[in-house]
Amino acid sequence: MQRLIWAVTDDLTSDDFLGGKVRAFQPRKGYRAGVDPVLLAAFTRAKSGQSVLELGCGVGVASLCLAARVPELALTGVEIQGSYADLASRNAAANGAAFEVVTADLRALPADLRQRRFDHVIMNPPYFDRAVGTASDDAGRDTALRGATPLKDWLDIGIRRIAPKGYLSLIQRMERLPEVLRGIEGRLGSIIVKPVAGRVGRAPERFLLQARQEGRAAFRMAPMLIMHDGATHQGDQESYTPQVQAILRNGAELPTGL
């Protein structure tokens, strides 16, 4: 499909991902996709011809980055905020991606979607517990970062949509790892956790997780992904490690490293 073009406005920006392989319109204010959905896409082990469901797809960056790396995927996204879902659909058209976007609450999915199973379910759930902390003044940002749906519900809804031997892939803050593991215990196996740290010597702040329906392999902790070279920030120049540069600029896969 040929890329379509929309104009940047006072309310929207046009941002490049994967070195320009993906271009996405985003709200100028509010929640804006950054590195995390790109890492999630890189960590997802999808193959051509498979189906992928992204829960909470926002403007579609994770799915579109995955589509740029793996051709001929059947992509579906669910997003509760209508304005973000509309942008995801527009971004899919602009990038020539076959990406079906459904505007819905995860807890009230359309009947036809509840009957479907997917080879991969991916998600970047809100990082913060709504019961803790202060709400953002921007409704879109608050929904993306704190959300009204508990993390356990995200996991339960996602697991129900995974096909036999299919995969769940997600990114989340490190302090919520115990909560995630409790949510998938006894339901998914072959769990791999890959911590993500800003620099060498720093504790990981986030983690990527992959788990499999009917998986039987033991729990494994993969080598840590280091985002930046050097022990400290050195001015405004880019300092991503070569591996992270390959992911963010060239759309490289992020293997578990096991």
Contacts in CASP RR format, 6 or more apart in sequence:
PFRMAT RR
TARGET T0000
AUTHOR 0000-0000-0000
METHOD contacts of the structure
MODEL  1
MQRLIWAVTDDLTSDDFLGGKVRAFQPRKGYRAGVDPVLLAAFTRAKSGQ
SVLELGCGVGVASLCLAARVPELALTGVEIQGSYADLASRNAAANGAAFE
VVTADLRALPADLRQRRFDHVIMNPPYFDRAVGTASDDAGRDTALRGATP
LKDWLDIGIRRIAPKGYLSLIQRMERLPEVLRGIEGRLGSIIVKPVAGRV
GRAPERFLLQARQEGRAAFRMAPMLIMHDGATHQGDQESYTPQVQAILRN
GAELPTGL
1 93 0 8 1.000
1 96 0 8 1.000
1 97 0 8 1.000
1 98 0 8 1.000
2 96 0 8 1.000
3 23 0 8 1.000
3 94 0 8 1.000
3 95 0 8 1.000
3 96 0 8 1.000
4 93 0 8 1.000
4 94 0 8 1.000
4 96 0 8 1.000
5 94 0 8 1.000
6 12 0 8 1.000
6 14 0 8 1.000
6 25 0 8 1.000
6 90 0 8 1.000
6 94 0 8 1.000
8 14 0 8 1.000
8 25 0 8 1.000
10 28 0 8 1.000
11 27 0 8 1.000
11 28 0 8 1.000
11 29 0 8 1.000
12 25 0 8 1.000
12 26 0 8 1.000
12 27 0 8 1.000
12 28 0 8 1.000
12 87 0 8 1.000
13 25 0 8 1.000
13 26 0 8 1.000
13 27 0 8 1.000
13 28 0 8 1.000
13 32 0 8 1.000
14 23 0 8 1.000
14 24 0 8 1.000
14 25 0 8 1.000
15 23 0 8 1.000
15 24 0 8 1.000
15 25 0 8 1.000
15 26 0 8 1.000
15 32 0 8 1.000
15 33 0 8 1.000
16 22 0 8 1.000
16 23 0 8 1.000
17 23 0 8 1.000
17 24 0 8 1.000
17 33 0 8 1.000
17 38 0 8 1.000
17 61 0 8 1.000
17 64 0 8 1.000
17 65 0 8 1.000
17 248 0 8 1.000
18 38 0 8 1.000
18 65 0 8 1.000
18 68 0 8 1.000
18 248 0 8 1.000
18 249 0 8 1.000
18 250 0 8 1.000
18 251 0 8 1.000
19 248 0 8 1.000
19 249 0 8 1.000
19 250 0 8 1.000
21 65 0 8 1.000
21 68 0 8 1.000
21 251 0 8 1.000
22 61 0 8 1.000
22 64 0 8 1.000
22 65 0 8 1.000
22 68 0 8 1.000
22 95 0 8 1.000
23 91 0 8 1.000
23 94 0 8 1.000
23 95 0 8 1.000
24 33 0 8 1.000
24 59 0 8 1.000
24 60 0 8 1.000
24 61 0 8 1.000
24 64 0 8 1.000
24 87 0 8 1.000
24 91 0 8 1.000
24 94 0 8 1.000
24 95 0 8 1.000
25 59 0 8 1.000
25 87 0 8 1.000
25 90 0 8 1.000
25 91 0 8 1.000
25 94 0 8 1.000
26 32 0 8 1.000
26 33 0 8 1.000
26 59 0 8 1.000
26 87 0 8 1.000
27 83 0 8 1.000
27 84 0 8 1.000
27 87 0 8 1.000
27 140 0 8 1.000
29 138 0 8 1.000
30 136 0 8 1.000
30 138 0 8 1.000
30 140 0 8 1.000
30 141 0 8 1.000
31 58 0 8 1.000
31 84 0 8 1.000
31 138 0 8 1.000
31 140 0 8 1.000
31 141 0 8 1.000
31 143 0 8 1.000
31 144 0 8 1.000
31 145 0 8 1.000
33 58 0 8 1.000
33 59 0 8 1.000
33 60 0 8 1.000
33 61 0 8 1.000
33 62 0 8 1.000
34 61 0 8 1.000
35 227 0 8 1.000
35 248 0 8 1.000
36 124 0 8 1.000
36 171 0 8 1.000
36 206 0 8 1.000
37 60 0 8 1.000
37 61 0 8 1.000
37 62 0 8 1.000
37 65 0 8 1.000
37 124 0 8 1.000
37 171 0 8 1.000
38 61 0 8 1.000
38 62 0 8 1.000
38 65 0 8 1.000
38 247 0 8 1.000
38 248 0 8 1.000
38 251 0 8 1.000
39 171 0 8 1.000
39 196 0 8 1.000
39 208 0 8 1.000
39 225 0 8 1.000
39 247 0 8 1.000
39 254 0 8 1.000
40 62 0 8 1.000
40 122 0 8 1.000
40 124 0 8 1.000
40 169 0 8 1.000
40 170 0 8 1.000
40 171 0 8 1.000
40 208 0 8 1.000
41 61 0 8 1.000
41 62 0 8 1.000
41 63 0 8 1.000
41 65 0 8 1.000
41 66 0 8 1.000
41 69 0 8 1.000
41 122 0 8 1.000
42 65 0 8 1.000
42 69 0 8 1.000
42 247 0 8 1.000
42 251 0 8 1.000
42 252 0 8 1.000
42 253 0 8 1.000
42 254 0 8 1.000
43 169 0 8 1.000
43 171 0 8 1.000
43 194 0 8 1.000
43 208 0 8 1.000
43 210 0 8 1.000
43 254 0 8 1.000
43 256 0 8 1.000
44 52 0 8 1.000
44 66 0 8 1.000
44 120 0 8 1.000
44 122 0 8 1.000
44 167 0 8 1.000
44 169 0 8 1.000
45 120 0 8 1.000
45 167 0 8 1.000
45 169 0 8 1.000
45 210 0 8 1.000
46 52 0 8 1.000
46 66 0 8 1.000
46 70 0 8 1.000
46 73 0 8 1.000
46 119 0 8 1.000
46 120 0 8 1.000
47 70 0 8 1.000
48 70 0 8 1.000
48 71 0 8 1.000
48 72 0 8 1.000
48 73 0 8 1.000
49 72 0 8 1.000
49 73 0 8 1.000
49 74 0 8 1.000
50 73 0 8 1.000
50 74 0 8 1.000
50 119 0 8 1.000
50 120 0 8 1.000
51 73 0 8 1.000
51 74 0 8 1.000
51 75 0 8 1.000
51 76 0 8 1.000
51 118 0 8 1.000
51 119 0 8 1.000
51 120 0 8 1.000
51 163 0 8 1.000
52 63 0 8 1.000
52 66 0 8 1.000
52 73 0 8 1.000
52 74 0 8 1.000
52 75 0 8 1.000
52 76 0 8 1.000
52 118 0 8 1.000
52 119 0 8 1.000
52 120 0 8 1.000
52 121 0 8 1.000
52 122 0 8 1.000
53 76 0 8 1.000
53 77 0 8 1.000
53 78 0 8 1.000
53 116 0 8 1.000
53 118 0 8 1.000
53 120 0 8 1.000
53 121 0 8 1.000
53 122 0 8 1.000
53 158 0 8 1.000
53 161 0 8 1.000
54 60 0 8 1.000
54 62 0 8 1.000
54 63 0 8 1.000
54 75 0 8 1.000
54 76 0 8 1.000
54 77 0 8 1.000
54 78 0 8 1.000
54 121 0 8 1.000
54 122 0 8 1.000
54 123 0 8 1.000
55 77 0 8 1.000
55 78 0 8 1.000
55 106 0 8 1.000
55 121 0 8 1.000
55 122 0 8 1.000
55 123 0 8 1.000
55 125 0 8 1.000
55 154 0 8 1.000
55 157 0 8 1.000
55 158 0 8 1.000
56 77 0 8 1.000
56 78 0 8 1.000
56 79 0 8 1.000
56 80 0 8 1.000
56 106 0 8 1.000
56 123 0 8 1.000
56 124 0 8 1.000
56 125 0 8 1.000
57 63 0 8 1.000
57 77 0 8 1.000
57 78 0 8 1.000
57 79 0 8 1.000
57 84 0 8 1.000
57 85 0 8 1.000
57 88 0 8 1.000
57 101 0 8 1.000
58 79 0 8 1.000
58 81 0 8 1.000
58 84 0 8 1.000
58 85 0 8 1.000
58 87 0 8 1.000
58 88 0 8 1.000
58 144 0 8 1.000
59 84 0 8 1.000
59 87 0 8 1.000
59 88 0 8 1.000
59 91 0 8 1.000
60 77 0 8 1.000
60 79 0 8 1.000
60 87 0 8 1.000
60 88 0 8 1.000
60 91 0 8 1.000
60 92 0 8 1.000
60 99 0 8 1.000
60 101 0 8 1.000
61 91 0 8 1.000
62 122 0 8 1.000
62 124 0 8 1.000
63 75 0 8 1.000
63 77 0 8 1.000
63 88 0 8 1.000
63 92 0 8 1.000
63 97 0 8 1.000
63 99 0 8 1.000
63 122 0 8 1.000
64 91 0 8 1.000
64 92 0 8 1.000
64 95 0 8 1.000
64 97 0 8 1.000
64 99 0 8 1.000
65 251 0 8 1.000
66 73 0 8 1.000
66 75 0 8 1.000
66 122 0 8 1.000
67 73 0 8 1.000
67 75 0 8 1.000
67 95 0 8 1.000
67 97 0 8 1.000
67 98 0 8 1.000
67 99 0 8 1.000
68 95 0 8 1.000
68 251 0 8 1.000
69 251 0 8 1.000
69 252 0 8 1.000
69 253 0 8 1.000
73 98 0 8 1.000
74 98 0 8 1.000
75 92 0 8 1.000
75 97 0 8 1.000
75 98 0 8 1.000
75 99 0 8 1.000
75 100 0 8 1.000
76 99 0 8 1.000
76 100 0 8 1.000
76 101 0 8 1.000
76 102 0 8 1.000
76 113 0 8 1.000
76 116 0 8 1.000
76 118 0 8 1.000
77 88 0 8 1.000
77 99 0 8 1.000
77 100 0 8 1.000
77 101 0 8 1.000
77 102 0 8 1.000
78 101 0 8 1.000
78 102 0 8 1.000
78 104 0 8 1.000
78 106 0 8 1.000
78 109 0 8 1.000
78 113 0 8 1.000
79 85 0 8 1.000
79 88 0 8 1.000
79 101 0 8 1.000
79 102 0 8 1.000
79 103 0 8 1.000
79 104 0 8 1.000
80 103 0 8 1.000
80 104 0 8 1.000
80 105 0 8 1.000
80 106 0 8 1.000
80 143 0 8 1.000
81 103 0 8 1.000
81 140 0 8 1.000
81 143 0 8 1.000
82 103 0 8 1.000
84 140 0 8 1.000
85 101 0 8 1.000
85 102 0 8 1.000
85 103 0 8 1.000
88 99 0 8 1.000
88 101 0 8 1.000
89 99 0 8 1.000
89 101 0 8 1.000
92 98 0 8 1.000
92 99 0 8 1.000
92 101 0 8 1.000
102 109 0 8 1.000
102 110 0 8 1.000
102 113 0 8 1.000
104 110 0 8 1.000
104 113 0 8 1.000
105 149 0 8 1.000
106 149 0 8 1.000
106 153 0 8 1.000
106 154 0 8 1.000
106 157 0 8 1.000
107 149 0 8 1.000
107 153 0 8 1.000
107 157 0 8 1.000
109 157 0 8 1.000
113 161 0 8 1.000
116 161 0 8 1.000
117 161 0 8 1.000
117 162 0 8 1.000
117 163 0 8 1.000
117 164 0 8 1.000
118 161 0 8 1.000
118 162 0 8 1.000
118 163 0 8 1.000
118 166 0 8 1.000
119 163 0 8 1.000
119 166 0 8 1.000
119 167 0 8 1.000
120 162 0 8 1.000
120 166 0 8 1.000
120 167 0 8 1.000
120 168 0 8 1.000
120 169 0 8 1.000
121 158 0 8 1.000
121 159 0 8 1.000
121 161 0 8 1.000
121 162 0 8 1.000
121 167 0 8 1.000
121 168 0 8 1.000
121 169 0 8 1.000
122 168 0 8 1.000
122 169 0 8 1.000
122 170 0 8 1.000
123 154 0 8 1.000
123 158 0 8 1.000
123 168 0 8 1.000
123 169 0 8 1.000
123 170 0 8 1.000
124 170 0 8 1.000
124 171 0 8 1.000
124 172 0 8 1.000
125 149 0 8 1.000
125 151 0 8 1.000
125 154 0 8 1.000
125 170 0 8 1.000
125 172 0 8 1.000
126 143 0 8 1.000
126 144 0 8 1.000
126 145 0 8 1.000
126 146 0 8 1.000
126 147 0 8 1.000
126 149 0 8 1.000
126 151 0 8 1.000
127 145 0 8 1.000
127 172 0 8 1.000
127 173 0 8 1.000
127 176 0 8 1.000
128 145 0 8 1.000
128 146 0 8 1.000
128 173 0 8 1.000
129 146 0 8 1.000
129 151 0 8 1.000
130 146 0 8 1.000
130 147 0 8 1.000
130 148 0 8 1.000
135 142 0 8 1.000
135 146 0 8 1.000
136 142 0 8 1.000
136 145 0 8 1.000
136 146 0 8 1.000
151 172 0 8 1.000
151 176 0 8 1.000
151 179 0 8 1.000
151 180 0 8 1.000
152 179 0 8 1.000
152 182 0 8 1.000
152 183 0 8 1.000
155 168 0 8 1.000
155 180 0 8 1.000
155 183 0 8 1.000
155 184 0 8 1.000
156 183 0 8 1.000
158 168 0 8 1.000
159 168 0 8 1.000
159 184 0 8 1.000
159 187 0 8 1.000
159 188 0 8 1.000
159 213 0 8 1.000
162 168 0 8 1.000
162 188 0 8 1.000
162 213 0 8 1.000
163 213 0 8 1.000
164 213 0 8 1.000
164 214 0 8 1.000
165 212 0 8 1.000
165 213 0 8 1.000
165 214 0 8 1.000
165 215 0 8 1.000
166 212 0 8 1.000
166 213 0 8 1.000
166 214 0 8 1.000
167 210 0 8 1.000
167 211 0 8 1.000
167 212 0 8 1.000
167 213 0 8 1.000
168 184 0 8 1.000
168 188 0 8 1.000
168 209 0 8 1.000
168 210 0 8 1.000
168 211 0 8 1.000
168 212 0 8 1.000
168 213 0 8 1.000
169 208 0 8 1.000
169 209 0 8 1.000
169 210 0 8 1.000
170 180 0 8 1.000
170 208 0 8 1.000
170 209 0 8 1.000
171 196 0 8 1.000
171 206 0 8 1.000
171 207 0 8 1.000
171 208 0 8 1.000
171 209 0 8 1.000
172 180 0 8 1.000
172 206 0 8 1.000
172 207 0 8 1.000
172 209 0 8 1.000
173 205 0 8 1.000
173 206 0 8 1.000
173 207 0 8 1.000
174 195 0 8 1.000
174 203 0 8 1.000
174 204 0 8 1.000
174 205 0 8 1.000
174 206 0 8 1.000
174 207 0 8 1.000
177 193 0 8 1.000
177 207 0 8 1.000
177 209 0 8 1.000
180 209 0 8 1.000
181 191 0 8 1.000
184 191 0 8 1.000
184 211 0 8 1.000
188 211 0 8 1.000
188 212 0 8 1.000
188 213 0 8 1.000
188 215 0 8 1.000
189 211 0 8 1.000
189 212 0 8 1.000
189 213 0 8 1.000
189 214 0 8 1.000
189 215 0 8 1.000
189 216 0 8 1.000
189 217 0 8 1.000
190 210 0 8 1.000
190 211 0 8 1.000
190 212 0 8 1.000
190 215 0 8 1.000
190 216 0 8 1.000
190 217 0 8 1.000
191 209 0 8 1.000
191 210 0 8 1.000
191 211 0 8 1.000
191 219 0 8 1.000
191 220 0 8 1.000
192 209 0 8 1.000
192 210 0 8 1.000
192 211 0 8 1.000
192 220 0 8 1.000
192 221 0 8 1.000
192 222 0 8 1.000
192 256 0 8 1.000
192 258 0 8 1.000
193 207 0 8 1.000
193 208 0 8 1.000
193 209 0 8 1.000
193 219 0 8 1.000
193 220 0 8 1.000
193 221 0 8 1.000
193 222 0 8 1.000
194 207 0 8 1.000
194 208 0 8 1.000
194 209 0 8 1.000
194 210 0 8 1.000
194 221 0 8 1.000
194 222 0 8 1.000
194 223 0 8 1.000
194 224 0 8 1.000
194 225 0 8 1.000
194 254 0 8 1.000
194 256 0 8 1.000
194 257 0 8 1.000
195 204 0 8 1.000
195 206 0 8 1.000
195 207 0 8 1.000
195 221 0 8 1.000
195 222 0 8 1.000
195 224 0 8 1.000
195 225 0 8 1.000
196 204 0 8 1.000
196 205 0 8 1.000
196 206 0 8 1.000
196 207 0 8 1.000
196 208 0 8 1.000
196 224 0 8 1.000
196 225 0 8 1.000
196 227 0 8 1.000
197 203 0 8 1.000
197 204 0 8 1.000
197 205 0 8 1.000
197 224 0 8 1.000
197 225 0 8 1.000
197 226 0 8 1.000
197 227 0 8 1.000
198 204 0 8 1.000
198 205 0 8 1.000
198 226 0 8 1.000
198 227 0 8 1.000
198 228 0 8 1.000
199 226 0 8 1.000
199 227 0 8 1.000
199 228 0 8 1.000
199 229 0 8 1.000
199 230 0 8 1.000
199 231 0 8 1.000
199 232 0 8 1.000
200 226 0 8 1.000
200 230 0 8 1.000
200 231 0 8 1.000
201 231 0 8 1.000
204 224 0 8 1.000
208 225 0 8 1.000
208 254 0 8 1.000
210 256 0 8 1.000
220 256 0 8 1.000
220 258 0 8 1.000
222 256 0 8 1.000
222 257 0 8 1.000
222 258 0 8 1.000
223 257 0 8 1.000
223 258 0 8 1.000
225 243 0 8 1.000
225 244 0 8 1.000
225 254 0 8 1.000
226 241 0 8 1.000
226 243 0 8 1.000
226 244 0 8 1.000
227 240 0 8 1.000
227 241 0 8 1.000
227 244 0 8 1.000
228 239 0 8 1.000
228 240 0 8 1.000
228 241 0 8 1.000
228 244 0 8 1.000
229 239 0 8 1.000
229 240 0 8 1.000
229 241 0 8 1.000
230 239 0 8 1.000
233 239 0 8 1.000
238 245 0 8 1.000
240 248 0 8 1.000
243 252 0 8 1.000
243 254 0 8 1.000
246 252 0 8 1.000
247 253 0 8 1.000
247 254 0 8 1.000
END
